[in-house]
Amino acid sequence: RSVAKMDGKRANEEEQALVPMKRPKQDIVPAGPSQAIVPGGPLRTSGLQAPVMLLAGHEADIYTAKFSPSGAALASGSEDKRIFLWNTYGDCDNFAMLTGHNNAILDLAWSADGTHIYSASVDKSCCVWDADAGQRVRRLRGHSSFVNSVSASRGGEPLLLTGSDDSTAKVWDARYRNYVHSITHKYQVTAVAYGERDTVITGGLDNQIHVFDLRNLAEVVTLHGHVDTITGLRLSPDGTRVLSNGMDNTVRMWDVQPYAPGDRQLAHFTGAQHNFEKNLIKCAWSPDGRRVGCGSADRNVYVWDVNTRNLMYCLPGHKGSVNDVDFHPKEPIILSAASDRKLYLGELAA
């Protein structure tokens, strides 16, 4: 599995603006390191400077990007070993650069209060960063191979969960250097999500999703359905469901409540693709739980309606695999991060 290609990835490609079909002619307005694409047309639904904003600055593939809990900022992590912090509004300025990892950054998560950022890296570590000061607070060592995924608890103690190619998932308290729990799997762990009620959720090369109870480290639920590696997991806003993306080219929704009756697979969504690159492509929920989104190796962003299962958007514009997506916590805005070294902020219908 090729998680990150360290050398000779690809030459710089021309920047391409996201051009909606059958729309009036558009002007591209430079905005510092970003670009605003300003169409005339439908009524605006967000506070973005323009319906689509292009953020450029990374020097290699971008594997992850996440909005802060307030939505005022976003963080992106790249193969260039750096984390960039950007303003969501105005010119989308890049206001900070966090350095300290020795290899590609594969995943990011914000603490529930927005004061810290957690980063997972190929350098076998997870770092804790002070989001306001832009400084590394702590490097968490304990994994013996790539750290593929990181997820933060939603409240209470500042806990986080990591998944690694060393076939373990580890729970950490961000205030200390040593892990609190370590859960051994049979195969590499490629995706994790911190659950509700002292549970953690993992997925990996065994094509299964595992739910563990941290009070006794017992596996309480095993979810079968995917037929290839799990690349992304995301807990729903209400904490009752988990969204998964797999290399079998399906995105699936599962019930992870403790005593759910019957089949726990609630839905599956198709359209998003994986390819020979085998990137760990991630998925996301909208804050109201009505939409889900996913990146794709075919360079598009996919958004589905949770209730109808229908595809709502297939958003073009990127010139490389879209590796991560995230929904703004307060407004109908979707963020995408791709191997073309670009980020897009796109305004959706309300």
SVG drawing of the C-alpha trace seen along z (x, -y; Angstrom):
<svg xmlns="http://www.w3.org/2000/svg" viewBox="-35 -40 47 51">
<polyline fill="none" stroke="black" stroke-width="0.4" points="0.0,0.0 1.4,-3.3 0.4,-5.8 2.7,-8.6 5.1,-8.9 8.1,-10.8 10.0,-11.5 9.3,-12.5 5.5,-12.6 4.5,-14.7 5.3,-18.0 3.4,-21.1 0.2,-21.4 -1.6,-24.5 -4.1,-25.9 -7.6,-25.2 -10.7,-27.1 -13.9,-25.2 -16.2,-26.1 -19.9,-25.3 -21.6,-24.1 -24.0,-26.3 -23.2,-29.4 -22.3,-32.9 -18.7,-33.8 -16.7,-34.0 -13.9,-36.3 -11.0,-35.0 -10.0,-37.5 -6.6,-37.1 -6.8,-37.2 -3.4,-36.9 -2.3,-33.2 -5.9,-32.2 -8.2,-33.0 -11.8,-33.9 -13.9,-32.7 -16.8,-35.1 -19.8,-34.1 -22.9,-36.1 -26.0,-34.1 -27.7,-32.4 -28.2,-34.0 -25.4,-33.6 -25.7,-31.1 -22.6,-31.8 -20.2,-34.4 -17.4,-33.4 -15.9,-36.2 -17.0,-34.3 -19.0,-31.1 -15.7,-29.2 -12.3,-30.0 -9.0,-28.4 -6.3,-28.2 -2.7,-27.5 0.6,-27.3 1.5,-23.7 4.4,-22.3 3.2,-18.7 0.1,-16.6 -2.4,-17.6 -3.8,-14.6 -6.0,-16.2 -7.9,-19.4 -10.3,-20.2 -12.3,-23.2 -11.9,-24.5 -14.9,-24.0 -15.9,-27.6 -15.5,-27.5 -13.4,-30.7 -10.2,-28.9 -9.1,-25.6 -6.0,-23.5 -4.4,-21.5 -1.6,-18.9 0.6,-17.8 3.3,-15.6 5.5,-18.7 5.6,-18.0 3.9,-21.2 0.5,-22.2 -1.0,-25.5 -3.6,-27.5 -6.0,-29.6 -8.8,-32.1 -12.1,-30.8 -13.4,-34.2 -12.1,-37.3 -9.1,-36.5 -8.6,-33.1 -5.1,-34.2 -2.6,-31.6 -1.8,-33.0 0.4,-30.3 2.7,-27.5 3.4,-24.7 6.6,-22.7 8.1,-19.9 7.1,-16.6 9.8,-14.7 7.6,-13.2 4.2,-13.5 1.2,-14.5 -1.7,-12.1 -4.5,-13.3 -5.5,-16.2 -8.1,-16.7 -9.0,-19.7 -9.6,-19.5 -13.3,-20.0 -12.6,-23.5 -10.5,-24.5 -7.4,-25.3 -5.3,-22.5 -4.6,-20.6 -3.6,-16.9 -1.6,-15.6 -0.8,-12.1 2.3,-11.5 4.4,-9.0 7.2,-9.8 5.5,-7.4 4.4,-10.2 1.3,-12.3 1.9,-15.9 -0.2,-18.2 -0.1,-21.9 -1.3,-25.1 -3.6,-26.5 -3.3,-30.1 0.4,-30.2 1.2,-28.1 3.7,-26.0 4.1,-22.3 3.2,-21.4 4.1,-17.7 5.2,-14.9 3.4,-11.6 5.7,-8.6 4.6,-5.1 3.7,-3.8 6.4,-1.8 5.1,-2.6 3.1,-5.2 0.4,-6.9 -2.5,-6.9 -5.4,-8.5 -6.3,-10.7 -9.6,-11.6 -10.4,-13.7 -12.9,-13.1 -15.9,-15.5 -15.9,-16.7 -14.5,-16.2 -10.9,-15.2 -8.6,-16.1 -8.4,-12.6 -7.4,-11.5 -7.3,-8.2 -4.6,-7.2 -4.4,-4.3 -1.2,-3.0 0.4,-0.5 1.9,1.2 -1.6,2.8 -2.5,0.8 -5.0,-1.9 -3.9,-4.0 -5.8,-6.4 -3.8,-9.4 -4.4,-12.2 -3.1,-15.3 -1.6,-16.6 0.8,-13.7 3.4,-12.0 2.4,-8.3 -0.6,-6.6 -3.5,-5.6 -4.7,-2.5 -3.3,-0.4 -5.6,1.9 -3.9,4.5 -5.4,5.6 -4.6,8.4 -3.9,6.0 -2.9,2.3 -5.3,-0.3 -6.0,-2.9 -8.9,-4.9 -10.2,-5.8 -13.1,-7.7 -13.5,-8.6 -17.0,-7.5 -19.5,-8.3 -19.9,-6.7 -16.2,-5.6 -16.1,-3.9 -13.6,-4.1 -14.1,-2.9 -11.4,-1.6 -11.0,-0.2 -8.2,1.3 -6.9,3.8 -9.3,6.5 -12.2,4.6 -14.1,4.6 -15.1,1.8 -14.5,2.5 -16.1,0.8 -14.3,1.1 -15.4,0.2 -12.6,-1.6 -13.8,-0.6 -12.6,3.0 -11.0,2.7 -13.5,5.3 -14.7,5.3 -18.4,4.8 -19.4,4.5 -17.9,5.7 -19.4,4.3 -19.1,6.4 -19.9,5.1 -16.9,3.5 -14.8,5.9 -11.7,3.8 -9.6,1.6 -11.4,-1.1 -9.8,-4.5 -12.0,-6.9 -14.3,-6.9 -16.4,-9.8 -18.9,-9.8 -22.2,-11.5 -23.1,-14.8 -25.5,-13.0 -23.0,-10.2 -25.4,-7.4 -23.9,-6.5 -20.5,-6.2 -19.7,-6.9 -17.1,-4.8 -15.2,-4.9 -13.6,-1.9 -11.4,-0.9 -14.3,1.1 -15.6,-2.3 -18.5,-2.5 -19.3,-4.9 -21.5,-3.2 -23.5,-4.4 -23.7,-2.3 -25.7,-2.3 -23.2,-2.2 -25.7,-2.6 -25.1,-0.1 -28.2,2.0 -29.2,1.4 -31.6,4.1 -31.2,5.8 -28.8,4.9 -26.5,2.1 -25.7,1.0 -28.2,-1.7 -27.2,-2.9 -24.4,-2.8 -23.5,-5.5 -21.7,-5.0 -19.8,-7.2 -16.6,-8.0 -13.6,-6.1 -10.2,-4.7 -7.4,-3.9 -3.9,-2.5 -2.5,-5.3 -4.5,-3.7 -4.7,-7.0 -6.5,-7.0 -9.5,-9.0 -11.7,-10.4 -15.4,-11.2 -17.5,-13.7 -20.9,-14.6 -22.6,-18.0 -23.3,-19.5 -27.0,-18.8 -26.5,-15.2 -28.5,-15.6 -25.6,-15.3 -22.5,-13.2 -19.4,-13.9 -16.4,-12.1 -13.2,-12.7 -12.4,-10.6 -9.5,-9.5 -11.4,-10.7 -10.7,-14.3 -14.3,-15.1 -16.0,-15.8 -19.2,-13.8 -22.1,-14.9 -25.2,-12.7 -28.5,-13.3 -28.6,-11.0 -32.4,-10.5 -32.9,-9.8 -29.4,-8.4 -29.4,-10.5 -26.2,-12.1 -26.6,-15.9 -23.3,-17.2 -20.4,-15.9 -18.0,-18.9 -15.1,-19.1 -12.1,-21.4 -9.2,-19.5 -6.5,-18.0 -5.5,-15.2 -7.1,-12.8 -9.4,-14.5 -8.1,-13.0 -10.2,-14.7 -13.4,-16.7 -15.0,-18.6 -18.2,-20.5 -18.2,-23.9 -19.7,-23.6 -22.1,-26.5 -22.6,-27.4 -23.2,-25.4 -19.6,-25.3 -17.5,-22.2 -13.7,-22.0 -11.7,-19.7 -8.0,-18.8 -6.2,-17.1 -3.0,-15.7 -2.9,-18.7 -1.6,-20.7 -4.8,-22.8 -7.7,-23.4 -11.1,-24.5 -13.9,-26.1 -17.2,-25.7 -20.6,-27.2 -23.5,-24.7 -27.2,-25.4 -28.7,-26.0"/>
</svg>
